[in-house]
């Protein structure tokens, strides 16, 4: 034990001495390489995962809220909607909600100009949503995503806001998998048919969002919806709910379930409402990011190996002299391990500062505009700590091997340079 302590002290002394005498440019370059390796390990996987997480966050903000209630399979609507709404409004841990009335609908655009009935009608099937205009806007900020025209006015009747994917000029990139309206703009009149009942509406605006449930729907006021559909009750088809920070999503869901509302609606947290294939993509992107990061670790370990090996080879005579005067091989190896550790710790520290001080806030403020989501950078501290640990271990191994190779050389051969 005493020999180990002695070797540790001597090794630390030699390692610090070598670092102090090393070229600042060389040291800076190695630390820079380790910083890039750290960022490659964390940022690449963080961006890939952030693609999905950004989409999920948008889904929570613009559609589902923290908990969403939808109709049970085979049921036309959510029974006892008004009782559910009264419970939500009476609970101080629920901050916002929006009830939506939904029905399948067909929209026809060219019925006024189509004089030849052999010409195909310009129609599109969509989901018609009747909303409380102000409440929905407070909940999902939907008016922010109106790119043409304007949002609905609660005091007006006979207007519709169309999702961008209902229109061909926005949905053409998706191919011809579904019908869409051609040449429809704000101010145009369209016919909306639901269950055989038809009514004319003026297009008030176009809403475009990366959340599919927003961009594929047509929105009218709740009053217009109830008149068109001729629904005999005020039972909704969706109720999206937002909670306070005092509850988790699961706790908010449990409150609704314990009230017995799961008999009348399917209750899901925002995470549960996400399609399973998106969760699978997130896992796949995480694995892909780790594979790319592993390549960076290999490059860094090779760099450390070469640096330590060249350093040890050029100091082979000095190492032989130290062994000849009684410095243990362990102390010499510890000195080189200390150098490797210094490079890895310094690179990780600089990388962490850049990551959490610059990159994460920058991505949060300015998300990457991907076609299907606003990508952010996901860098959980626990995951980052694991990656730092892996980098340290690999770097120590890369520094130990060349030091071990040189130290095992015959002392006299090392001194004589043979």
C-alpha positions as CSV (number, residue, x, y, z in Angstrom):
1,X,0.0,0.0,0.0
2,X,2.8,2.4,0.9
3,X,4.5,1.6,-2.4
4,X,1.3,2.5,-4.3
5,X,1.0,5.8,-2.4
6,X,4.6,6.6,-3.1
7,X,4.2,5.8,-6.8
8,X,1.0,7.9,-6.9
9,X,2.8,11.0,-5.4
10,X,5.7,10.6,-7.8
11,X,3.4,10.0,-10.8
12,X,1.4,13.1,-10.0
13,X,4.5,15.2,-9.6
14,X,5.9,13.9,-13.0
15,X,2.6,14.3,-14.8
16,X,2.1,17.9,-13.6
17,X,5.7,18.7,-14.5
18,X,5.3,17.4,-18.0
19,X,2.0,19.3,-18.5
20,X,3.6,22.5,-17.4
21,X,6.5,22.0,-19.8
22,X,4.4,20.9,-22.7
23,X,3.8,23.3,-25.6
24,X,0.7,25.4,-25.0
25,X,-0.3,25.1,-28.7
26,X,0.0,21.3,-28.5
27,X,-2.0,21.1,-25.3
28,X,-4.7,23.5,-26.7
29,X,-5.0,21.4,-29.9
30,X,-5.5,18.2,-28.0
31,X,-8.1,19.8,-25.7
32,X,-9.8,21.2,-28.7
33,X,-10.0,17.7,-30.3
34,X,-11.4,16.3,-27.0
35,X,-14.0,19.1,-26.9
36,X,-15.1,18.3,-30.4
37,X,-15.3,14.6,-29.5
38,X,-17.4,15.4,-26.5
39,X,-19.8,17.6,-28.6
40,X,-20.0,15.0,-31.3
41,X,-20.9,12.4,-28.7
42,X,-23.7,14.5,-27.2
43,X,-24.9,16.9,-29.8
44,X,-25.4,14.6,-32.7
45,X,-27.7,12.2,-30.8
46,X,-29.3,15.2,-29.1
47,X,-30.3,16.8,-32.4
48,X,-31.6,13.5,-33.8
49,X,-33.7,12.8,-30.7
50,X,-34.7,16.5,-30.7
51,X,-36.4,16.0,-34.0
52,X,-39.0,13.8,-32.4
53,X,-39.1,15.6,-29.1
54,X,-39.6,18.9,-30.8
55,X,-42.6,17.4,-32.7
56,X,-44.0,15.9,-29.5
57,X,-43.7,19.3,-27.7
58,X,-45.5,21.0,-30.6
59,X,-48.2,18.3,-30.4
60,X,-48.6,19.0,-26.6
61,X,-48.7,22.8,-27.1
62,X,-51.0,22.9,-30.1
63,X,-53.2,19.9,-29.8
64,X,-53.3,17.5,-26.9
65,X,-52.3,19.6,-23.9
66,X,-51.1,17.5,-21.0
67,X,-54.1,15.2,-21.0
68,X,-56.5,14.6,-23.8
69,X,-59.9,12.9,-23.7
70,X,-61.4,11.4,-26.9
71,X,-64.4,9.3,-27.8
72,X,-64.5,5.6,-26.9
73,X,-64.3,3.2,-29.7
74,X,-67.8,2.8,-31.3
75,X,-69.2,5.8,-29.5
76,X,-70.3,9.0,-31.4
77,X,-69.1,11.5,-28.7
78,X,-68.1,11.9,-25.1
79,X,-71.1,11.3,-22.9
80,X,-71.6,13.7,-20.0
81,X,-69.2,16.2,-21.5
82,X,-70.8,19.0,-19.4
83,X,-70.1,17.1,-16.1
84,X,-66.5,16.6,-17.2
85,X,-66.1,20.3,-18.0
86,X,-67.6,21.3,-14.7
87,X,-65.1,19.0,-12.9
88,X,-62.2,20.4,-14.8
89,X,-63.2,24.0,-14.2
90,X,-63.7,23.3,-10.5
91,X,-60.2,21.8,-10.0
92,X,-57.5,24.5,-9.4
93,X,-54.8,22.1,-10.7
94,X,-56.3,22.3,-14.2
95,X,-55.5,25.6,-15.8
96,X,-56.9,25.4,-19.3
97,X,-59.1,23.2,-21.4
98,X,-60.6,23.2,-24.9
99,X,-63.5,21.1,-26.0
100,X,-63.8,20.3,-29.7
101,X,-66.7,19.0,-31.7
102,X,-65.6,16.8,-34.6
103,X,-67.2,15.2,-37.6
104,X,-66.1,13.8,-41.0
105,X,-66.9,16.3,-43.8
106,X,-66.5,16.9,-47.5
107,X,-65.5,20.3,-48.7
108,X,-66.3,21.4,-52.3
109,X,-64.6,24.5,-53.8
110,X,-65.5,24.8,-57.5
111,X,-69.2,24.3,-57.4
112,X,-70.0,27.8,-58.6
113,X,-67.7,27.8,-61.6
114,X,-68.1,24.1,-62.7
115,X,-70.5,24.4,-65.6
116,X,-69.6,21.0,-67.1
117,X,-70.8,18.3,-64.8
118,X,-68.5,15.8,-66.5
119,X,-65.7,17.7,-64.9
120,X,-64.6,16.3,-61.6
121,X,-65.7,18.3,-58.6
122,X,-63.0,20.0,-56.6
123,X,-63.6,18.2,-53.3
124,X,-61.6,17.1,-50.3
125,X,-62.5,15.0,-47.3
126,X,-61.4,16.3,-44.0
127,X,-62.4,16.5,-40.3
128,X,-64.6,19.4,-39.4
129,X,-63.9,20.9,-36.0
130,X,-66.3,23.1,-34.1
131,X,-64.5,25.1,-31.5
132,X,-65.0,27.8,-28.9
133,X,-62.9,30.3,-30.8
134,X,-61.4,32.3,-27.9
135,X,-60.9,29.3,-25.7
136,X,-59.1,27.3,-28.4
137,X,-56.9,30.2,-29.2
138,X,-56.0,30.7,-25.5
139,X,-55.2,27.0,-25.3
140,X,-53.3,26.2,-28.5
141,X,-52.5,29.7,-29.8
142,X,-53.9,28.6,-33.1
143,X,-54.2,32.1,-34.5
144,X,-50.3,32.3,-34.5
145,X,-50.3,29.7,-37.2
146,X,-52.7,31.4,-39.6
147,X,-50.6,32.2,-42.7
148,X,-53.2,33.6,-45.0
149,X,-56.3,35.6,-44.1
150,X,-57.3,35.7,-40.4
151,X,-58.5,33.6,-37.5
152,X,-62.2,33.1,-36.7
153,X,-64.2,35.8,-35.0
154,X,-66.5,34.4,-32.3
155,X,-69.1,37.1,-33.2
156,X,-69.3,36.0,-36.9
157,X,-71.0,33.1,-38.5
158,X,-70.5,31.3,-41.8
159,X,-66.7,31.4,-41.9
160,X,-64.2,28.5,-42.0
161,X,-60.5,28.3,-41.4
162,X,-58.9,25.6,-43.5
163,X,-55.9,23.5,-42.5
164,X,-53.1,23.9,-45.0
165,X,-53.0,20.2,-45.9
166,X,-56.5,20.4,-47.2
167,X,-55.2,22.6,-50.0
168,X,-53.2,21.3,-52.9
169,X,-50.7,24.1,-53.0
170,X,-49.5,23.1,-49.6
171,X,-50.1,19.3,-49.7
172,X,-48.8,18.6,-53.2
173,X,-45.4,17.5,-51.8
174,X,-47.2,14.6,-50.1
175,X,-48.2,13.1,-53.4
176,X,-51.7,12.2,-54.6
177,X,-52.5,9.9,-51.6
178,X,-55.5,12.0,-50.7
179,X,-57.8,14.6,-52.3
180,X,-57.2,18.3,-51.7
181,X,-58.7,21.6,-52.9
182,X,-57.1,23.3,-55.8
183,X,-56.9,27.1,-56.0
184,X,-58.8,28.0,-52.8
185,X,-57.9,31.2,-51.0
186,X,-59.3,33.4,-48.2
187,X,-62.5,35.1,-49.4
188,X,-63.6,32.2,-51.5
189,X,-66.8,30.3,-50.8
190,X,-66.9,26.6,-50.2
191,X,-69.6,24.1,-49.5
192,X,-69.2,21.8,-46.5
193,X,-71.3,18.6,-46.3
194,X,-71.8,16.6,-43.2
195,X,-74.1,13.6,-43.1
196,X,-76.0,14.8,-46.1
197,X,-76.5,18.3,-44.9
198,X,-74.7,21.1,-46.8
199,X,-73.9,24.7,-46.0
200,X,-71.9,27.4,-47.6
201,X,-68.9,28.9,-45.8
202,X,-66.5,31.8,-46.6
203,X,-62.9,30.8,-46.2
204,X,-61.6,33.1,-43.4
205,X,-58.0,32.0,-43.3
206,X,-55.5,29.2,-43.8
207,X,-53.7,27.6,-40.8
208,X,-50.4,25.8,-41.2
209,X,-48.8,23.8,-38.5
210,X,-46.4,20.9,-38.3
211,X,-49.0,19.2,-36.0
212,X,-51.1,17.0,-38.3
213,X,-54.3,17.3,-36.4
214,X,-54.2,21.1,-36.9
215,X,-53.1,21.2,-40.6
216,X,-55.6,18.6,-41.8
217,X,-58.8,20.0,-40.1
218,X,-61.3,22.6,-41.1
219,X,-62.3,24.9,-38.2
220,X,-65.7,26.6,-37.7
221,X,-67.4,28.1,-34.6
222,X,-69.1,25.8,-32.2
223,X,-72.4,27.4,-33.0
224,X,-72.0,26.8,-36.7
225,X,-71.0,23.2,-36.1
226,X,-74.0,22.4,-34.0
227,X,-76.4,23.9,-36.5
228,X,-74.8,22.1,-39.5
229,X,-74.4,18.7,-37.8
230,X,-77.7,19.1,-36.0
231,X,-76.3,17.4,-33.0
232,X,-78.9,17.0,-30.3
233,X,-76.5,17.4,-27.4
234,X,-73.5,19.4,-26.3
235,X,-71.3,16.3,-26.0
236,X,-67.9,17.0,-27.5
237,X,-65.5,14.6,-29.2
238,X,-62.2,15.9,-27.7
239,X,-61.3,17.6,-24.5
240,X,-57.7,18.8,-24.2
241,X,-56.6,19.8,-20.8
242,X,-53.6,21.6,-19.4
243,X,-52.4,21.2,-15.8
244,X,-50.3,23.2,-13.3
245,X,-46.8,22.3,-12.2
246,X,-48.2,20.8,-9.0
247,X,-49.3,17.7,-11.0
248,X,-47.6,15.3,-13.3
249,X,-49.4,14.2,-16.5
250,X,-50.2,10.8,-14.9
251,X,-51.6,12.4,-11.7
252,X,-53.8,14.7,-13.8
253,X,-55.0,11.6,-15.7
254,X,-55.6,9.8,-12.4
255,X,-57.9,12.6,-11.2
256,X,-60.1,12.2,-14.2
257,X,-60.1,8.4,-14.0
258,X,-60.9,8.4,-10.3
259,X,-63.9,10.6,-11.1
260,X,-65.2,7.8,-13.3
261,X,-64.9,9.6,-16.6
262,X,-63.0,6.8,-18.2
263,X,-66.4,5.2,-18.6
264,X,-67.3,7.9,-21.1
265,X,-64.0,8.8,-22.8
266,X,-60.6,7.5,-23.6
267,X,-58.2,9.4,-21.3
268,X,-54.5,9.7,-22.3
269,X,-51.5,11.7,-21.3
270,X,-49.7,13.7,-24.0
271,X,-47.1,11.0,-24.1
272,X,-49.6,8.2,-24.4
273,X,-51.4,10.0,-27.2
274,X,-48.2,10.0,-29.3
275,X,-48.2,7.3,-32.0
276,X,-46.0,4.4,-31.0
277,X,-44.0,4.5,-34.2
278,X,-42.8,8.0,-33.3
279,X,-41.4,6.6,-30.0
280,X,-39.7,3.8,-32.0
281,X,-38.1,6.4,-34.3
282,X,-36.9,8.3,-31.2
283,X,-35.2,5.2,-29.9
284,X,-33.7,4.5,-33.4
285,X,-32.4,8.0,-33.6
286,X,-30.8,7.6,-30.2
287,X,-29.0,4.5,-31.3
288,X,-27.9,6.1,-34.5
289,X,-26.5,9.1,-32.6
290,X,-24.6,6.8,-30.2
291,X,-23.1,5.0,-33.1
292,X,-21.9,8.2,-34.7
293,X,-20.6,9.3,-31.3
294,X,-18.7,6.0,-30.9
295,X,-16.8,6.8,-34.1
296,X,-15.8,10.1,-32.5
297,X,-14.6,8.3,-29.4
298,X,-12.4,6.0,-31.5
299,X,-10.9,9.0,-33.2
300,X,-10.2,10.7,-29.9
301,X,-8.7,7.5,-28.4
302,X,-6.4,7.1,-31.4
303,X,-5.3,10.8,-31.0
304,X,-4.5,10.3,-27.3
305,X,-2.7,7.1,-28.1
306,X,-0.5,8.8,-30.7
307,X,0.2,11.8,-28.5
308,X,1.2,9.7,-25.5
309,X,3.2,7.2,-27.6
310,X,5.2,10.0,-29.3
311,X,5.7,11.7,-26.0
312,X,6.9,8.5,-24.4
313,X,9.2,7.5,-27.3
314,X,10.9,10.9,-27.4
315,X,11.5,10.7,-23.7
316,X,12.5,7.1,-23.7
317,X,16.1,7.8,-22.6
318,X,14.7,10.0,-19.8
319,X,12.3,7.2,-18.7
320,X,15.2,4.8,-18.7
321,X,17.2,7.1,-16.4
322,X,14.3,7.5,-14.1
323,X,13.9,3.8,-13.8
324,X,17.7,3.5,-13.3
325,X,17.6,5.9,-10.3
326,X,14.7,4.0,-8.7
327,X,11.5,5.6,-10.0
328,X,9.0,2.8,-10.2
329,X,7.3,1.9,-13.5
330,X,3.9,2.4,-11.9
331,X,4.8,6.1,-11.1
332,X,5.8,6.7,-14.7
333,X,2.6,5.1,-16.0
334,X,0.6,7.2,-13.6
335,X,2.2,10.3,-14.9
336,X,1.0,9.5,-18.5
337,X,-2.4,8.5,-17.3
338,X,-2.7,11.9,-15.5
339,X,-1.9,13.6,-18.8
340,X,-4.6,11.6,-20.6
341,X,-7.1,12.4,-17.8
342,X,-6.2,16.1,-18.0
343,X,-7.0,16.2,-21.7
344,X,-10.3,14.3,-21.3
345,X,-11.5,16.4,-18.3
346,X,-10.5,19.7,-19.9
347,X,-12.2,18.8,-23.2
348,X,-15.3,17.6,-21.4
349,X,-15.4,20.7,-19.2
350,X,-15.1,23.1,-22.2
351,X,-17.6,21.0,-24.1
352,X,-20.1,21.1,-21.3
353,X,-19.8,24.9,-21.0
354,X,-20.4,25.3,-24.7
355,X,-23.3,22.7,-24.6
356,X,-25.4,24.2,-21.8
357,X,-24.2,27.8,-22.0
358,X,-24.6,28.2,-25.7
359,X,-26.0,25.4,-27.8
360,X,-29.0,24.2,-25.7
361,X,-30.3,27.8,-25.2
362,X,-29.7,28.6,-28.8
363,X,-31.6,25.6,-30.1
364,X,-34.5,26.3,-27.6
365,X,-34.7,29.9,-28.9
366,X,-34.2,29.1,-32.5
367,X,-35.3,25.5,-33.3
368,X,-34.1,23.9,-36.5
369,X,-36.9,24.2,-39.1
370,X,-37.3,20.6,-40.2
371,X,-40.3,19.7,-42.5
372,X,-42.2,17.8,-39.8
373,X,-41.0,19.4,-36.6
374,X,-39.1,22.3,-35.0
375,X,-36.0,20.4,-33.9
376,X,-34.4,21.2,-30.5
377,X,-31.2,19.9,-28.8
378,X,-32.0,17.3,-26.1
379,X,-29.1,16.9,-23.6
380,X,-30.3,15.4,-20.4
381,X,-27.6,15.9,-17.6
382,X,-27.7,12.2,-16.7
383,X,-27.1,11.1,-20.3
384,X,-24.3,13.7,-20.6
385,X,-22.7,12.5,-17.4
386,X,-22.7,8.9,-18.8
387,X,-21.0,10.0,-22.0
388,X,-18.4,11.9,-20.1
389,X,-17.6,8.8,-18.1
390,X,-17.3,6.7,-21.2
391,X,-14.9,9.3,-22.7
392,X,-12.8,9.4,-19.6
393,X,-12.5,5.6,-19.4
394,X,-11.6,5.3,-23.1
395,X,-9.1,8.1,-22.9
396,X,-7.4,6.5,-19.9
397,X,-7.1,3.2,-21.7
398,X,-5.7,5.0,-24.7
399,X,-3.1,6.7,-22.6
400,X,-2.2,3.6,-20.5
401,X,-1.3,1.3,-23.5
402,X,1.5,3.3,-25.0
403,X,2.9,4.2,-21.6
404,X,2.9,0.6,-20.6
405,X,4.6,-0.4,-23.9
406,X,7.5,2.1,-23.4
407,X,7.9,1.5,-19.6
408,X,8.3,-2.3,-20.2
409,X,11.4,-1.7,-22.3
410,X,14.7,-2.8,-20.9
411,X,16.1,0.0,-18.7
412,X,19.6,-0.2,-20.3
413,X,18.3,-0.3,-23.8
414,X,16.1,2.8,-23.1
415,X,19.1,4.7,-21.7
416,X,21.3,3.8,-24.6
417,X,18.5,4.4,-27.2
418,X,18.6,0.9,-28.5
